Amino acid sequence: MPLPLKLFEISDIVVKDSGRDVGARNYRHLCAVYYNKNPGFEIIHGLLDRIMQLLNVPPGEKKGRYVIKASEGSAFFPGRCAEILARGQSIGKLGVLHPDVITKFELTMPCSSLEINIEPFL
């Protein structure tokens, strides 16, 4: 298979919500994965920058902007994960997937991913 693989999806996710009559709520998410011989964190970060540019959300600490901050997550390699904050709330994470995650999906090379909730921008 030719490398790199660049996969994208925009879809709804469902979460429990006891306050709703159906017991659940949908959120629209965007996910992207970059799979290659090198992790490609800078590529997935560049994709985030482009997405936010298309949504007219500039980078920066001021209100109405977005920023990424170092974070941790069990799905990500330690020290290679960031939380994405926009409009005063966390909208997602990006980073290099942990080797255990890569192995469980029977992959053989590093992989970076990005997932954001795009509901605040719709």
N, CA, C and O atoms as CSV, one atom per row, in Angstrom:
chain,resi,resn,atom,element,x,y,z
A,1,MET,N,N,0.840,-1.170,0.000
A,1,MET,CA,C,0.000,0.000,0.000
A,1,MET,C,C,0.885,1.233,0.000
A,1,MET,O,O,1.879,1.287,0.724
A,2,PRO,N,N,0.530,2.227,-0.811
A,2,PRO,CA,C,1.353,3.439,-0.883
A,2,PRO,C,C,1.218,4.288,0.383
A,2,PRO,O,O,0.136,4.437,0.951
A,3,LEU,N,N,2.345,4.828,0.792
A,3,LEU,CA,C,2.374,5.680,1.985
A,3,LEU,C,C,2.657,7.115,1.573
A,3,LEU,O,O,3.248,7.321,0.513
A,4,PRO,N,N,2.278,8.093,2.333
A,4,PRO,CA,C,1.552,7.991,3.600
A,4,PRO,C,C,0.059,7.785,3.376
A,4,PRO,O,O,-0.479,8.114,2.318
A,5,LEU,N,N,-0.598,7.234,4.396
A,5,LEU,CA,C,-2.055,7.154,4.399
A,5,LEU,C,C,-2.588,8.364,5.148
A,5,LEU,O,O,-2.125,8.686,6.242
A,6,LYS,N,N,-3.557,9.026,4.553
A,6,LYS,CA,C,-4.198,10.189,5.175
A,6,LYS,C,C,-5.696,9.918,5.160
A,6,LYS,O,O,-6.332,9.949,4.106
A,7,LEU,N,N,-6.248,9.654,6.328
A,7,LEU,CA,C,-7.659,9.296,6.438
A,7,LEU,C,C,-8.418,10.387,7.180
A,7,LEU,O,O,-7.914,10.960,8.147
A,8,PHE,N,N,-9.632,10.671,6.721
A,8,PHE,CA,C,-10.458,11.729,7.305
A,8,PHE,C,C,-11.888,11.232,7.443
A,8,PHE,O,O,-12.355,10.423,6.641
A,9,GLU,N,N,-12.577,11.723,8.464
A,9,GLU,CA,C,-14.001,11.413,8.610
A,9,GLU,C,C,-14.686,12.530,9.390
A,9,GLU,O,O,-14.138,13.060,10.357
A,10,ILE,N,N,-15.881,12.874,8.955
A,10,ILE,CA,C,-16.761,13.753,9.721
A,10,ILE,C,C,-18.021,12.943,9.971
A,10,ILE,O,O,-18.674,12.478,9.036
A,11,SER,N,N,-18.354,12.781,11.251
A,11,SER,CA,C,-19.487,11.938,11.600
A,11,SER,C,C,-20.014,12.312,12.975
A,11,SER,O,O,-19.370,13.046,13.725
A,12,ASP,N,N,-21.181,11.802,13.289
A,12,ASP,CA,C,-21.748,12.017,14.615
A,12,ASP,C,C,-21.219,10.975,15.588
A,12,ASP,O,O,-21.014,9.815,15.229
A,13,ILE,N,N,-21.002,11.407,16.827
A,13,ILE,CA,C,-20.750,10.471,17.914
A,13,ILE,C,C,-21.938,10.594,18.860
A,13,ILE,O,O,-22.587,11.639,18.925
A,14,VAL,N,N,-22.213,9.535,19.580
A,14,VAL,CA,C,-23.354,9.511,20.488
A,14,VAL,C,C,-22.841,9.345,21.909
A,14,VAL,O,O,-22.021,8.469,22.184
A,15,VAL,N,N,-23.328,10.193,22.812
A,15,VAL,CA,C,-22.967,10.098,24.232
A,15,VAL,C,C,-24.249,10.027,25.059
A,15,VAL,O,O,-25.285,10.572,24.679
A,16,LYS,N,N,-24.151,9.343,26.194
A,16,LYS,CA,C,-25.302,9.247,27.095
A,16,LYS,C,C,-25.657,10.625,27.630
A,16,LYS,O,O,-24.781,11.426,27.953
A,17,ASP,N,N,-26.952,10.886,27.719
A,17,ASP,CA,C,-27.448,12.144,28.278
A,17,ASP,C,C,-28.807,11.860,28.907
A,17,ASP,O,O,-29.825,11.835,28.216
A,18,SER,N,N,-28.816,11.649,30.211
A,18,SER,CA,C,-30.059,11.303,30.905
A,18,SER,C,C,-31.065,12.451,30.887
A,18,SER,O,O,-32.245,12.237,31.165
A,19,GLY,N,N,-30.623,13.648,30.569
A,19,GLY,CA,C,-31.516,14.797,30.479
A,19,GLY,C,C,-32.350,14.824,29.207
A,19,GLY,O,O,-33.296,15.604,29.099
A,20,ARG,N,N,-32.009,13.991,28.258
A,20,ARG,CA,C,-32.750,13.918,26.993
A,20,ARG,C,C,-33.778,12.794,27.058
A,20,ARG,O,O,-33.561,11.789,27.735
A,21,ASP,N,N,-34.884,12.960,26.365
A,21,ASP,CA,C,-35.924,11.930,26.391
A,21,ASP,C,C,-35.464,10.611,25.766
A,21,ASP,O,O,-35.978,9.549,26.118
A,22,VAL,N,N,-34.504,10.670,24.846
A,22,VAL,CA,C,-33.974,9.445,24.233
A,22,VAL,C,C,-32.762,8.899,24.984
A,22,VAL,O,O,-32.261,7.824,24.655
A,23,GLY,N,N,-32.289,9.635,25.992
A,23,GLY,CA,C,-31.171,9.175,26.813
A,23,GLY,C,C,-29.802,9.357,26.192
A,23,GLY,O,O,-28.811,8.844,26.710
A,24,ALA,N,N,-29.736,10.089,25.077
A,24,ALA,CA,C,-28.449,10.283,24.402
A,24,ALA,C,C,-28.450,11.608,23.645
A,24,ALA,O,O,-29.491,12.223,23.417
A,25,ARG,N,N,-27.245,12.021,23.267
A,25,ARG,CA,C,-27.058,13.259,22.505
A,25,ARG,C,C,-26.002,12.998,21.428
A,25,ARG,O,O,-25.056,12.243,21.651
A,26,ASN,N,N,-26.165,13.618,20.276
A,26,ASN,CA,C,-25.197,13.498,19.183
A,26,ASN,C,C,-24.313,14.737,19.119
A,26,ASN,O,O,-24.760,15.855,19.373
A,27,TYR,N,N,-23.053,14.513,18.776
A,27,TYR,CA,C,-22.106,15.592,18.514
A,27,TYR,C,C,-21.422,15.294,17.188
A,27,TYR,O,O,-21.076,14.146,16.912
A,28,ARG,N,N,-21.225,16.310,16.373
A,28,ARG,CA,C,-20.522,16.145,15.104
A,28,ARG,C,C,-19.028,16.294,15.349
A,28,ARG,O,O,-18.584,17.314,15.878
A,29,HIS,N,N,-18.244,15.279,14.967
A,29,HIS,CA,C,-16.798,15.295,15.151
A,29,HIS,C,C,-16.086,15.153,13.817
A,29,HIS,O,O,-16.605,14.559,12.872
A,30,LEU,N,N,-14.898,15.707,13.766
A,30,LEU,CA,C,-13.991,15.546,12.639
A,30,LEU,C,C,-12.779,14.790,13.156
A,30,LEU,O,O,-12.217,15.130,14.196
A,31,CYS,N,N,-12.385,13.765,12.423
A,31,CYS,CA,C,-11.227,12.966,12.814
A,31,CYS,C,C,-10.300,12.833,11.608
A,31,CYS,O,O,-10.755,12.718,10.470
A,32,ALA,N,N,-9.004,12.850,11.872
A,32,ALA,CA,C,-8.007,12.654,10.818
A,32,ALA,C,C,-6.875,11.806,11.375
A,32,ALA,O,O,-6.515,11.917,12.547
A,33,VAL,N,N,-6.318,10.955,10.516
A,33,VAL,CA,C,-5.208,10.086,10.901
A,33,VAL,C,C,-4.138,10.173,9.821
A,33,VAL,O,O,-4.435,10.167,8.627
A,34,TYR,N,N,-2.891,10.255,10.265
A,34,TYR,CA,C,-1.741,10.255,9.358
A,34,TYR,C,C,-0.878,9.052,9.724
A,34,TYR,O,O,-0.432,8.934,10.865
A,35,TYR,N,N,-0.639,8.156,8.761
A,35,TYR,CA,C,0.080,6.903,8.995
A,35,TYR,C,C,1.250,6.821,8.021
A,35,TYR,O,O,1.057,6.852,6.806
A,36,ASN,N,N,2.473,6.716,8.564
A,36,ASN,CA,C,3.657,6.706,7.709
A,36,ASN,C,C,4.844,6.160,8.499
A,36,ASN,O,O,4.692,5.762,9.655
A,37,LYS,N,N,6.007,6.141,7.887
A,37,LYS,CA,C,7.219,5.671,8.565
A,37,LYS,C,C,7.621,6.589,9.706
A,37,LYS,O,O,8.258,6.149,10.664
A,38,ASN,N,N,7.256,7.858,9.612
A,38,ASN,CA,C,7.486,8.832,10.686
A,38,ASN,C,C,6.125,9.250,11.238
A,38,ASN,O,O,5.134,9.239,10.507
A,39,PRO,N,N,6.063,9.620,12.524
A,39,PRO,CA,C,4.763,9.915,13.140
A,39,PRO,C,C,3.959,11.026,12.470
A,39,PRO,O,O,2.734,10.928,12.401
A,40,GLY,N,N,4.607,12.075,11.978
A,40,GLY,CA,C,3.888,13.127,11.275
A,40,GLY,C,C,3.090,14.064,12.160
A,40,GLY,O,O,2.068,14.598,11.729
A,41,PHE,N,N,3.542,14.277,13.402
A,41,PHE,CA,C,2.827,15.194,14.292
A,41,PHE,C,C,2.697,16.573,13.659
A,41,PHE,O,O,1.648,17.208,13.764
A,42,GLU,N,N,3.757,17.038,13.004
A,42,GLU,CA,C,3.716,18.368,12.395
A,42,GLU,C,C,2.700,18.435,11.257
A,42,GLU,O,O,2.149,19.501,10.980
A,43,ILE,N,N,2.454,17.319,10.607
A,43,ILE,CA,C,1.472,17.287,9.519
A,43,ILE,C,C,0.056,17.382,10.082
A,43,ILE,O,O,-0.770,18.135,9.568
A,44,ILE,N,N,-0.220,16.625,11.127
A,44,ILE,CA,C,-1.551,16.652,11.739
A,44,ILE,C,C,-1.794,18.006,12.411
A,44,ILE,O,O,-2.922,18.499,12.435
A,45,HIS,N,N,-0.735,18.601,12.955
A,45,HIS,CA,C,-0.857,19.938,13.546
A,45,HIS,C,C,-1.134,20.972,12.450
A,45,HIS,O,O,-1.949,21.875,12.636
A,46,GLY,N,N,-0.462,20.837,11.322
A,46,GLY,CA,C,-0.714,21.728,10.184
A,46,GLY,C,C,-2.138,21.597,9.666
A,46,GLY,O,O,-2.751,22.583,9.258
A,47,LEU,N,N,-2.661,20.374,9.684
A,47,LEU,CA,C,-4.046,20.160,9.275
A,47,LEU,C,C,-4.997,20.886,10.223
A,47,LEU,O,O,-5.952,21.523,9.778
A,48,LEU,N,N,-4.740,20.792,11.525
A,48,LEU,CA,C,-5.562,21.522,12.494
A,48,LEU,C,C,-5.532,23.019,12.192
A,48,LEU,O,O,-6.574,23.675,12.177
A,49,ASP,N,N,-4.345,23.553,11.953
A,49,ASP,CA,C,-4.226,24.982,11.639
A,49,ASP,C,C,-5.066,25.354,10.416
A,49,ASP,O,O,-5.725,26.394,10.402
A,50,ARG,N,N,-5.041,24.506,9.397
A,50,ARG,CA,C,-5.806,24.787,8.175
A,50,ARG,C,C,-7.312,24.695,8.425
A,50,ARG,O,O,-8.074,25.529,7.936
A,51,ILE,N,N,-7.738,23.697,9.176
A,51,ILE,CA,C,-9.164,23.563,9.502
A,51,ILE,C,C,-9.650,24.801,10.242
A,51,ILE,O,O,-10.698,25.358,9.916
A,52,MET,N,N,-8.884,25.224,11.234
A,52,MET,CA,C,-9.289,26.386,12.019
A,52,MET,C,C,-9.284,27.655,11.164
A,52,MET,O,O,-10.121,28.537,11.357
A,53,GLN,N,N,-8.352,27.747,10.227
A,53,GLN,CA,C,-8.326,28.886,9.308
A,53,GLN,C,C,-9.605,28.912,8.467
A,53,GLN,O,O,-10.201,29.971,8.269
A,54,LEU,N,N,-10.021,27.748,7.975
A,54,LEU,CA,C,-11.248,27.671,7.180
A,54,LEU,C,C,-12.491,28.005,8.009
A,54,LEU,O,O,-13.496,28.474,7.473
A,55,LEU,N,N,-12.413,27.759,9.316
A,55,LEU,CA,C,-13.519,28.088,10.221
A,55,LEU,C,C,-13.436,29.527,10.737
A,55,LEU,O,O,-14.251,29.949,11.557
A,56,ASN,N,N,-12.437,30.278,10.245
A,56,ASN,CA,C,-12.211,31.670,10.665
A,56,ASN,C,C,-11.950,31.805,12.160
A,56,ASN,O,O,-12.424,32.738,12.810
A,57,VAL,N,N,-11.185,30.851,12.691
A,57,VAL,CA,C,-10.780,30.893,14.099
A,57,VAL,C,C,-9.256,31.006,14.117
A,57,VAL,O,O,-8.570,30.009,13.890
A,58,PRO,N,N,-8.710,32.195,14.380
A,58,PRO,CA,C,-7.255,32.373,14.363
A,58,PRO,C,C,-6.594,31.768,15.603
A,58,PRO,O,O,-7.250,31.572,16.627
A,59,PRO,N,N,-5.303,31.477,15.508
A,59,PRO,CA,C,-4.588,30.974,16.684
A,59,PRO,C,C,-4.324,32.093,17.683
A,59,PRO,O,O,-4.229,33.261,17.305
A,60,GLY,N,N,-4.208,31.736,18.942
A,60,GLY,CA,C,-3.866,32.714,19.971
A,60,GLY,C,C,-4.666,32.527,21.236
A,60,GLY,O,O,-5.649,31.787,21.273
A,61,GLU,N,N,-4.226,33.212,22.273
A,61,GLU,CA,C,-4.828,33.093,23.601
A,61,GLU,C,C,-6.088,33.938,23.780
A,61,GLU,O,O,-6.868,33.682,24.698
A,62,LYS,N,N,-6.302,34.926,22.934
A,62,LYS,CA,C,-7.430,35.841,23.118
A,62,LYS,C,C,-8.762,35.146,22.841
A,62,LYS,O,O,-8.814,34.095,22.204
A,63,LYS,N,N,-9.833,35.761,23.336
A,63,LYS,CA,C,-11.178,35.231,23.144
A,63,LYS,C,C,-11.483,35.090,21.653
A,63,LYS,O,O,-11.128,35.953,20.851
A,64,GLY,N,N,-12.146,33.990,21.295
A,64,GLY,CA,C,-12.502,33.750,19.905
A,64,GLY,C,C,-11.402,33.099,19.099
A,64,GLY,O,O,-11.548,32.904,17.892
A,65,ARG,N,N,-10.301,32.761,19.748
A,65,ARG,CA,C,-9.168,32.125,19.069
A,65,ARG,C,C,-9.004,30.698,19.580
A,65,ARG,O,O,-9.741,30.257,20.462
A,66,TYR,N,N,-8.030,29.978,19.019
A,66,TYR,CA,C,-7.772,28.621,19.500
A,66,TYR,C,C,-6.311,28.479,19.894
A,66,TYR,O,O,-5.447,29.226,19.436
A,67,VAL,N,N,-6.061,27.510,20.745
A,67,VAL,CA,C,-4.711,27.240,21.218
A,67,VAL,C,C,-4.597,25.747,21.510
A,67,VAL,O,O,-5.588,25.094,21.838
A,68,ILE,N,N,-3.385,25.211,21.389
A,68,ILE,CA,C,-3.167,23.831,21.827
A,68,ILE,C,C,-2.250,23.871,23.044
A,68,ILE,O,O,-1.313,24.666,23.118
A,69,LYS,N,N,-2.546,22.993,23.989
A,69,LYS,CA,C,-1.768,22.925,25.228
A,69,LYS,C,C,-1.379,21.483,25.481
A,69,LYS,O,O,-2.154,20.561,25.223
A,70,ALA,N,N,-0.163,21.297,25.990
A,70,ALA,CA,C,0.317,19.952,26.311
A,70,ALA,C,C,-0.692,19.243,27.195
A,70,ALA,O,O,-1.265,19.836,28.108
A,71,SER,N,N,-0.899,17.974,26.912
A,71,SER,CA,C,-1.890,17.184,27.628
A,71,SER,C,C,-1.418,15.739,27.684
A,71,SER,O,O,-0.358,15.402,27.157
A,72,GLU,N,N,-2.190,14.908,28.310
A,72,GLU,CA,C,-1.913,13.473,28.350
A,72,GLU,C,C,-3.191,12.733,27.991
A,72,GLU,O,O,-4.296,13.231,28.207
A,73,GLY,N,N,-3.029,11.564,27.453
A,73,GLY,CA,C,-4.164,10.704,27.135
A,73,GLY,C,C,-3.654,9.292,26.959
A,73,GLY,O,O,-2.584,9.090,26.386
A,74,SER,N,N,-4.395,8.312,27.440
A,74,SER,CA,C,-3.919,6.928,27.395
A,74,SER,C,C,-3.736,6.422,25.969
A,74,SER,O,O,-2.970,5.484,25.745
A,75,ALA,N,N,-4.413,7.017,25.013
A,75,ALA,CA,C,-4.280,6.598,23.618
A,75,ALA,C,C,-3.043,7.184,22.946
A,75,ALA,O,O,-2.690,6.789,21.835
A,76,PHE,N,N,-2.383,8.130,23.621
A,76,PHE,CA,C,-1.269,8.851,23.007
A,76,PHE,C,C,0.064,8.543,23.672
A,76,PHE,O,O,0.126,8.188,24.849
A,77,PHE,N,N,1.121,8.685,22.895
A,77,PHE,CA,C,2.486,8.521,23.386
A,77,PHE,C,C,2.756,9.611,24.431
A,77,PHE,O,O,2.423,10.772,24.198
A,78,PRO,N,N,3.349,9.262,25.569
A,78,PRO,CA,C,3.615,10.279,26.606
A,78,PRO,C,C,4.428,11.457,26.063
A,78,PRO,O,O,5.447,11.272,25.397
A,79,GLY,N,N,3.963,12.652,26.359
A,79,GLY,CA,C,4.646,13.859,25.911
A,79,GLY,C,C,4.367,14.249,24.479
A,79,GLY,O,O,4.922,15.233,23.989
A,80,ARG,N,N,3.513,13.494,23.791
A,80,ARG,CA,C,3.208,13.777,22.378
A,80,ARG,C,C,1.707,13.921,22.155
A,80,ARG,O,O,1.159,13.440,21.164
A,81,CYS,N,N,1.059,14.592,23.099
A,81,CYS,CA,C,-0.382,14.791,23.038
A,81,CYS,C,C,-0.690,16.237,23.396
A,81,CYS,O,O,-0.023,16.829,24.245
A,82,ALA,N,N,-1.695,16.800,22.749
A,82,ALA,CA,C,-2.102,18.173,23.056
A,82,ALA,C,C,-3.620,18.276,23.040
A,82,ALA,O,O,-4.302,17.635,22.240
A,83,GLU,N,N,-4.126,19.099,23.944
A,83,GLU,CA,C,-5.552,19.404,23.982
A,83,GLU,C,C,-5.788,20.654,23.142
A,83,GLU,O,O,-4.977,21.580,23.152
A,84,ILE,N,N,-6.894,20.674,22.422
A,84,ILE,CA,C,-7.241,21.809,21.575
A,84,ILE,C,C,-8.346,22.595,22.274
A,84,ILE,O,O,-9.411,22.059,22.579
A,85,LEU,N,N,-8.073,23.864,22.521
A,85,LEU,CA,C,-9.038,24.735,23.193
A,85,LEU,C,C,-9.464,25.834,22.231
A,85,LEU,O,O,-8.627,26.467,21.587
A,86,ALA,N,N,-10.767,26.053,22.138
A,86,ALA,CA,C,-11.292,27.115,21.273
A,86,ALA,C,C,-12.563,27.671,21.888
A,86,ALA,O,O,-13.392,26.939,22.429
A,87,ARG,N,N,-12.693,28.975,21.791
A,87,ARG,CA,C,-13.897,29.643,22.295
A,87,ARG,C,C,-14.211,29.257,23.735
A,87,ARG,O,O,-15.367,29.047,24.105
A,88,GLY,N,N,-13.158,29.170,24.535
A,88,GLY,CA,C,-13.317,28.921,25.957
A,88,GLY,C,C,-13.632,27.494,26.361
A,88,GLY,O,O,-14.007,27.245,27.507
A,89,GLN,N,N,-13.487,26.549,25.437
A,89,GLN,CA,C,-13.776,25.162,25.788
A,89,GLN,C,C,-12.840,24.202,25.078
A,89,GLN,O,O,-12.253,24.533,24.048
A,90,SER,N,N,-12.707,23.011,25.641
A,90,SER,CA,C,-11.922,21.965,25.012
A,90,SER,C,C,-12.734,21.392,23.861
A,90,SER,O,O,-13.888,21.002,24.040
A,91,ILE,N,N,-12.127,21.344,22.676
A,91,ILE,CA,C,-12.843,20.796,21.521
A,91,ILE,C,C,-12.212,19.513,20.994
A,91,ILE,O,O,-12.769,18.883,20.095
A,92,GLY,N,N,-11.051,19.108,21.540
A,92,GLY,CA,C,-10.461,17.869,21.060
A,92,GLY,C,C,-9.018,17.683,21.460
A,92,GLY,O,O,-8.475,18.407,22.294
A,93,LYS,N,N,-8.405,16.675,20.829
A,93,LYS,CA,C,-7.001,16.344,21.082
A,93,LYS,C,C,-6.321,15.969,19.777
A,93,LYS,O,O,-6.962,15.560,18.809
A,94,LEU,N,N,-5.009,16.121,19.782
A,94,LEU,CA,C,-4.196,15.628,18.688
A,94,LEU,C,C,-2.907,15.091,19.262
A,94,LEU,O,O,-2.484,15.501,20.342
A,95,GLY,N,N,-2.279,14.175,18.544
A,95,GLY,CA,C,-1.020,13.645,19.025
A,95,GLY,C,C,-0.600,12.384,18.300
A,95,GLY,O,O,-1.245,11.935,17.352
A,96,VAL,N,N,0.507,11.827,18.779
A,96,VAL,CA,C,1.060,10.585,18.244
A,96,VAL,C,C,0.465,9.436,19.053
A,96,VAL,O,O,0.546,9.428,20.282
A,97,LEU,N,N,-0.126,8.476,18.369
A,97,LEU,CA,C,-0.752,7.362,19.067
A,97,LEU,C,C,0.278,6.496,19.788
A,97,LEU,O,O,1.395,6.304,19.308
A,98,HIS,N,N,-0.121,5.981,20.945
A,98,HIS,CA,C,0.729,5.124,21.769
A,98,HIS,C,C,0.994,3.813,21.020
A,98,HIS,O,O,0.106,3.316,20.327
A,99,PRO,N,N,2.199,3.245,21.147
A,99,PRO,CA,C,2.501,1.973,20.480
A,99,PRO,C,C,1.510,0.853,20.810
A,99,PRO,O,O,1.236,0.010,19.956
A,100,ASP,N,N,0.969,0.830,22.031
A,100,ASP,CA,C,-0.026,-0.197,22.376
A,100,ASP,C,C,-1.279,-0.065,21.519
A,100,ASP,O,O,-1.863,-1.070,21.114
A,101,VAL,N,N,-1.692,1.154,21.245
A,101,VAL,CA,C,-2.868,1.394,20.399
A,101,VAL,C,C,-2.566,0.949,18.975
A,101,VAL,O,O,-3.385,0.284,18.338
A,102,ILE,N,N,-1.404,1.313,18.483
A,102,ILE,CA,C,-1.002,0.939,17.124
A,102,ILE,C,C,-0.983,-0.579,16.973
A,102,ILE,O,O,-1.474,-1.114,15.979
A,103,THR,N,N,-0.417,-1.268,17.959
A,103,THR,CA,C,-0.336,-2.733,17.933
A,103,THR,C,C,-1.724,-3.367,17.963
A,103,THR,O,O,-1.982,-4.325,17.233
A,104,LYS,N,N,-2.611,-2.848,18.792
A,104,LYS,CA,C,-3.964,-3.423,18.899
A,104,LYS,C,C,-4.740,-3.314,17.591
A,104,LYS,O,O,-5.633,-4.121,17.333
A,105,PHE,N,N,-4.414,-2.339,16.776
A,105,PHE,CA,C,-5.059,-2.203,15.474
A,105,PHE,C,C,-4.252,-2.886,14.367
A,105,PHE,O,O,-4.515,-2.696,13.179
A,106,GLU,N,N,-3.266,-3.683,14.783
A,106,GLU,CA,C,-2.416,-4.455,13.867
A,106,GLU,C,C,-1.713,-3.571,12.844
A,106,GLU,O,O,-1.543,-3.950,11.685
A,107,LEU,N,N,-1.308,-2.387,13.294
A,107,LEU,CA,C,-0.531,-1.483,12.455
A,107,LEU,C,C,0.945,-1.691,12.755
A,107,LEU,O,O,1.300,-2.218,13.810
A,108,THR,N,N,1.797,-1.281,11.838
A,108,THR,CA,C,3.231,-1.540,12.003
A,108,THR,C,C,4.087,-0.280,12.018
A,108,THR,O,O,5.298,-0.360,12.223
A,109,MET,N,N,3.478,0.872,11.804
A,109,MET,CA,C,4.239,2.121,11.763
A,109,MET,C,C,3.570,3.177,12.643
A,109,MET,O,O,2.423,3.010,13.059
A,110,PRO,N,N,4.290,4.262,12.924
A,110,PRO,CA,C,3.718,5.330,13.753
A,110,PRO,C,C,2.493,5.973,13.102
A,110,PRO,O,O,2.315,5.939,11.885
A,111,CYS,N,N,1.669,6.552,13.951
A,111,CYS,CA,C,0.421,7.146,13.489
A,111,CYS,C,C,0.088,8.351,14.360
A,111,CYS,O,O,0.183,8.279,15.586
A,112,SER,N,N,-0.299,9.447,13.737
A,112,SER,CA,C,-0.766,10.631,14.464
A,112,SER,C,C,-2.246,10.811,14.183
A,112,SER,O,O,-2.736,10.463,13.108
A,113,SER,N,N,-2.953,11.361,15.166
A,113,SER,CA,C,-4.385,11.554,14.964
A,113,SER,C,C,-4.846,12.894,15.520
A,113,SER,O,O,-4.179,13.521,16.343
A,114,LEU,N,N,-5.991,13.296,15.046
A,114,LEU,CA,C,-6.638,14.545,15.439
A,114,LEU,C,C,-8.124,14.254,15.522
A,114,LEU,O,O,-8.691,13.651,14.611
A,115,GLU,N,N,-8.765,14.679,16.612
A,115,GLU,CA,C,-10.221,14.587,16.702
A,115,GLU,C,C,-10.733,15.854,17.358
A,115,GLU,O,O,-10.285,16.238,18.439
A,116,ILE,N,N,-11.685,16.503,16.684
A,116,ILE,CA,C,-12.268,17.719,17.257
A,116,ILE,C,C,-13.788,17.681,17.134
A,116,ILE,O,O,-14.348,17.124,16.189
A,117,ASN,N,N,-14.424,18.287,18.110
A,117,ASN,CA,C,-15.865,18.488,18.092
A,117,ASN,C,C,-16.116,19.753,17.272
A,117,ASN,O,O,-15.668,20.835,17.652
A,118,ILE,N,N,-16.819,19.625,16.166
A,118,ILE,CA,C,-17.054,20.801,15.323
A,118,ILE,C,C,-18.414,21.452,15.590
A,118,ILE,O,O,-18.779,22.421,14.924
A,119,GLU,N,N,-19.160,20.924,16.557
A,119,GLU,CA,C,-20.462,21.511,16.909
A,119,GLU,C,C,-20.381,23.008,17.224
A,119,GLU,O,O,-21.248,23.760,16.780
A,120,PRO,N,N,-19.365,23.471,17.977
A,120,PRO,CA,C,-19.325,24.903,18.296
A,120,PRO,C,C,-19.192,25.816,17.072
A,120,PRO,O,O,-19.406,27.024,17.176
A,121,PHE,N,N,-18.844,25.252,15.925
A,121,PHE,CA,C,-18.609,26.055,14.727
A,121,PHE,C,C,-19.741,25.957,13.710
A,121,PHE,O,O,-19.704,26.616,12.671
A,122,LEU,N,N,-20.741,25.143,14.007
A,122,LEU,CA,C,-21.849,24.950,13.061
A,122,LEU,C,C,-22.946,25.967,13.287
A,122,LEU,O,O,-23.955,25.954,12.582
